[in-house]
């Protein structure tokens, strides 16, 4: 249980202790019309849940009252922070600006375990962000309760000085016994549109500021060699209001950051690793600009990556990040210098982001610049993006990007364009169509992540949720997904096309049974030879079946069987059965 915190309201206080007994909670907005969203039946949940929310001088206070009789098993999984929490838990999803751009998730398990994360690009979930907030859990005979307090300084937001604030929120609860998820609105992150469909809520708003200065000193002593090395540095966070937040670091110490998973990659496309370094995760959602095919225009793992001279990883001397809003615009700037930049060995990184939301439209600009003196290389990227959310049923997004790279006496310039439309008609269907073009000379890998250039692609996704099953049948809901991808490179060579049919069934017992059928046509692989010509690849059908169970007592089970093939080899069969 977190340390107790008091949130004052007038002359009274809400104590964050998990006990929802203060009279101020009776003044809070009540949300008790929960519906089942996983499986997506929109029926009433097996056991009711209610949430309350109100603005206080200390932050946004939230309370959950979760009904769960003693004869329903309670699961209290102990997990480290930001790990997935199996079993009983509640979630607060909140978009502080109510503009559908960035939302935050705060999860509390029955055990007191917590996870916090950002959601960008509608449903792209990243648990690498760590916010400062308070929580507490209390169990009772036929229910359990959770209190949260989200300080106003936790994240940047515009119009932080007004007396009221419109946020967009969804509260949800997961029943561990059968993995049933119910929420205060009939929305799910499994759909292409999620964040922009959060219902708006108006709450009281209060001014709040924060200043943190965290110096450090570390000493490394080599007992055998007799050498000692001392490092000093500091992190600074200044948040005078939600409209302006600054983070700076000098000689940051990333030695205690969780290490990456070990990945063996023989593919021509590099592996994407998320950034867990505190400075770079702070308010990073504003700079999170994904591109089709798994790209990212600003990929902070480039900062402090392998040195250009090949002598290990680079050290970061200093970095600063500013996020704010003014006159209807949201702005952000990021800069970082690596060690030995003045000696032409390190690199300098600069990025800026500007957005202007106006009703259903949001227009944005992004610009990055990287100087790599050792390689005599300067890389500049400029991009414009537009999103239009006409209503809850139609959203259109697009982006224009141009890269300009100068190295020695050579210069290359090319562009990227993509356009997507999300159609969510009333009923069970969901549709998404996307057209994208990546120029042959496009290159934003100096500060971004580009899986591949030289690509023209059409992608069409269709989803149908079937939950009209009569009582007595084992399944409660089936999600059908039909996905199509067709691509060519700029030389006119056809890349392997894909047709995927997925059927994901949720059983009344809480088990999930999924079938994945993937058909890949013959085509060329123009990356596998690393620039030495294209290789013709035969058709490669694949199939996989996956069975998962909720935790029952101390155990949960996972089983899979698949037929898969890669490259020119023959398809192989494999199966896995594991318990946890």
Phi, psi and omega in degrees: 000137182290161176299148183287141179225142179257131175250109186277140176228104185064240179259005182251176181221143167255119180266123182280084181233006180088352180261114184270072186237354180290142180297338180296334178294336178288342177271351184284160175288136185255136177233107183226010179263064182282145176229155182285125180245353175210100003292158190277068180266339183061022176274173175289140181291162180300323180225131187291159177215147175224152179229151177229148181212141174204154177272135179231164177301333181275342182151192178272117182263134182226139176227139173244136170241110190251115178281128178203096180303157183296335180281356173264119184306138177254133183246120185242067183289129175269119181225153174291163181301138177076358171283155175300137183255105176284160175088204187288131182196164174232155181228140167247117172256123184220129174256104189293335179260353180053037180245003177075013183267305182226134175233164180235144180243131176238118184244135176230126177271163178301331179283349187097356176295148184228155172214137172230151188201166172251152174235120177232167181051044178076305185216023178273113191260128179226112179275008183288338179284136176238110178266167176259116181203166183244154180204160174200150183232142176222129178263142175230184188298308184242016179198169170220151188232150180227136171241141176230152172224117181254105181300150179297336182271004183300321182213160179289146177203148180274165179053046184281354182260356179286160184284335178234161182219138173261117175246167176238128190221153166222132173255139174215162183224139177246125177269112187297331185299326179225013178062021179286129178250129176235148187220164181283352176216150183279067178227150179217144180289355175284345179272158182298326177251128179224294186301317183290352178259006178297136176291138179283147179220137179258132180225165174290148181232145181226148179285143180206141179231162182208140175221125179229133175232117186237090176282160177216155175221125177232142182233128177248119183244120177271102185294327181281313183277344179080010180263149177227143180226129180247140177232138177231153179184185179200157171241140181230131176230120180235119182230081180294335177194174176292340182279349179208123178222135183234136174232135180219152178217143179234121184048059185298146177257104180259015185293337183261006178286141180304133183285159178287156172292149178284123181234127174259114188235112175259007183281162178282348178257129183293161179276136177273128176241132176288160182262124181253002182287128189306317182299318186279342176272341180295119178055028184283344180303329180294332180264004184279103184236086180287154175238162177303156179071022173082022180271174180209124182288328176236111184239097190292349176293346175293332181280120184081018177278194182303135181294154180291340177268003177080007184265065176076196181276147179280153174259148179265123178282311183202153177207150178217144180222133180234133176230136179193183177212146179197138176054038178086352180261146168253134185225157177204148178217142181222133175217149181208142177238133175270161179299148177066022176296323179294339177263015178067022178254326178273184182233158176240135183235136178221139177214145176220150183219136180220132177227151177225101177276136179216097181061232181283351182259144169224123178249137182223158175227143174224139177220137177227151178215133179229130177248124180235085188301322184298325180268001185051053187228131173233129183238126181236135179229134176231140182213147174240139178226153182218137173228142179226116177252094185297317179196195181289352186252342184221130175220137179234134179227152178201166183204142173237127183227140174229132176252142180225108184243126177242123179224121187055240182258007183255151180220133176233141181217134178200178187222172176224138175223138174209152181216134180224152177227131176250122180242121180235082180289159175301137182119213191258352187267149171222137181227145175215133178230140184217133174243134181216148176226126175244116182297155183296326181260009179298136181204105172237032182281353179292325175227003179238186178231112181242104181302319177197151171258191174057059185214134170235122190219143170243129179232131178229125178240135176230135181230141178223127179255120180250114178230023180262063180253136182288154178300137182111333175284148186289334184261148182254328181205146176228127175258119178258131179234127175239116185238138180230135175227130177228130184216150175224152170269176185290347177274000179088004179282136181275126175276158180304125176277157182231137171231116186240132174239119179243138173232114184244108184256134174254121182274159180296339177284349184099350176291153174243134178232119186236141176236128180239121176242122184235123175249121177246125180282169172293154181176186182260147167251107184264011179247334192298332182270004180055051176089011182249032176107164181269152181240130178284128182248132179287170176298143185223088174285148178222152178214144179209141175236135184230133178234127178228149179239152170290166179289127177240107187071239182260006189229147166220155186234148177222131178220144178213148174221137186210154169240121187215153177215146179230152175059228182258000183283168179281150176300145180236154178253138175213157179217151181222136172227124180217156178231151179225000000 
